[in-house]
Amino acid sequence: MTFSLACACGTWRGALAADSITGARGVCYCDDCQAYARFLGRDDTMNAAGGTEVIQTWPAQLTVTAGANQLRLMRLTPKGLHRWYLACCRSASGGVPPGAHRTASLGVISGAASLLARGWWRGAHRPSLFFGEDGKPVVEAEIASG
């Protein structure tokens, strides 16, 4: 099954090929995800409690059909996670709700580790829209200030 993807303004378009290891979906309430949304000027991507919907998937399952030049990369710190976004749609909270975790639970961590291991074994991390054959990001990372 293939899902069509598009950014909010429609400049970037692509597809996600879904299969048995497509990924995991959840809502993250960590401070880093909230800082990332603020960096983008997109507080509207957070729910009322500051949570951001995330989907963990493999780069090999993504294809771009338009707007590849809009891809950008940022890191909250010089050694922080790679956080990808689209330049064309960069701009456009309360406490954590009951039952949500401020950090990843053991179940989330073990599920993500399992997904990573299965995907790595199957080679789902390549090819990647985000990293070249040399393993370096395809664009230079902007480091968030402050």
N, C-alpha and C positions, 0 to 999 in steps of 0.2 A: 504494500500500500504506500502511496506517495501523497504527501501533504504539501500544498502550495503555501509559500510563505511570502510576506511582503512587509516592508516597513510602513510606518504610519502615513508617510506622504506618497508612497508607491515608487520611489526612485530605485530602491533596492528590491529585487525579487529573487526568489530561489525556491528550492524544494527540499523536503526532508523525506528520505526513504525510510519507512518504518519496517522493522522486523522484530524478531524475538529479543533482541538486545538493544532496542532503540534507546531506552533510557528510563530515567525516573523523574517524576514530577513532584514538586512540593512547594512550600512557601517558607522562605528564609527570613528570620527576624534578627539576624546578626547586625552588629554595628557597621561592619564593612559593607554589607549590601545596602544599608541605609545611606552610608557615605557615598557609595557609587551612584545611587539614584540622585543624590543631591549634586554630585559632580556633573551629572548629565543635565541638571536642571529639570529633572523629571520626577518630582515628588508624586506626580499623578500615577506613577507605576507602582507605588506602595499602597497597600490597603490602609484602612483607618488606624490599624495598630502598628503600622510601619513595616509590614511584611511585603516581600517581593516574591512573585511567582517565578520559579526557576524550573527549567527542564534540563536535565543532564543527558547529553547524547554524545555521539561520536562524530568527529569531523568528516570521516569518510561517508557519512550518511547525508551530508549537506552538499547541495550544488547551488551555484549562483547563476541566474539567467540574465540579470541586469543590475547595474549599479555597483559592481565590484570595487570601483574606485572610492566608494564611500566608507569602506572598512577602516576603522581606527582602533587603536589599542591604548589603554591606560592602565596604570598601576597605582594603588594608593600609597605605596612606598617603593623605593628602588628595587626591593626584592619581593614585593607583594605578588599576589595572583595576577595573571593576565586577565584583563576584563575588556572584552570586545564590544564595540558599539558602532553605529552608523552615523557619520557626520551629518547627513541630511536631516536626521530626526533627533539630534542631541537635545534640543530644547523644546519645548512645548509649554505629630504622631503620638499616636498614643502608646500605651503600654502593650505588652505582649498578651494576647488573648489566653483564656484558660486552656490548658492542655498543650500549649505551644512551648517550645524550648528556646531559650536565648542562644544556646549553642547546639550543635548537632548532637542528637541522641545516639546511643550505641547502635540502635537499630538502623538509623540513617547512615551512620558511618559504615557499618557492615554491609548494608545494601549497596552503597556506592563503591566500596572496595570490591564486592563481588562483580558488579557491573564492569568496573575497570579491568579486573582480571580476565573476565570472559571476553571482553572486547579486545584487549591487548592480544590475547591468545589467537583471536580470529583476524587480527590485523586491522581492526576497525578504526585505528587512530591515523591511518594513512589511506589515501592521500588526505591532506589537510588544507583547507582554505586559509588557515591561520599561520601555519609554519611551513617554511621551505624545506627542501631536501636536506639542507644543512642543519635543520632543527631550530633555526632562528625565526622569530616572528617576521611576517611578510611586511610589516610596517613598524616604524619606530614607536616605542611606548612613550606616552606622555605621563609624567609623574605628577600626581595630584599635589597641589601645594596646600600646606596647612593641615 
